[in-house]
Amino acid sequence: MRPTLYNLVKTTTKITGLVVHPNPLPALAHTYQATLKVLSHLPPSFAYRQGTEALTNSRLNVVNQAINQYKVEEGKTMKTDGSGDRAVESVEKALALGEIEEVLEIAKSEEQLAAKMLEWKAWEPLRTPTPPGQWTGFKQDD
């Protein structure tokens, strides 16, 4: 039996309200690159920048490897020969974060948070010092 177009193209994420992205890998790579650009404006010593930059670079490498391996082209919908699906599946498996559309939503949220961190200048000292003992843990009685 010959496969039909229906068998080769993802039609649903099976998650209410989350629609299938026509070409998620280039979109995900673009979002990761945008996040890295925002992060580059944060101080290099800021722990949030260091952690998020490392994680984003790692995930971007996974996406770029799949794009190169399966020849996914930006601006075009996923190929119906199955290679696009294999590329997406390889990224989903490597990242282990769920459907690729979920990963894209996570990436967009991280980009927005990075922009907020820049706006808030979260690396600067607190305006009001913390009261003594605020960061002391609770003690358990024997």
Secondary structure, 3 states (H helix, E strand, C coil): CCCCHHHHCCCCCCCCCCCCCCCHHHHHHHHHHHHHHHHCCCCCCCHHHHHHHHHHHHHHHHHHHHHHHHCCCCCCCCCCCCHHHHHHHHHHHHHCCCCHHHHHHHHHHHHHHHHHHHHHCCCCCCCCCCCCCCCCCCCCCC
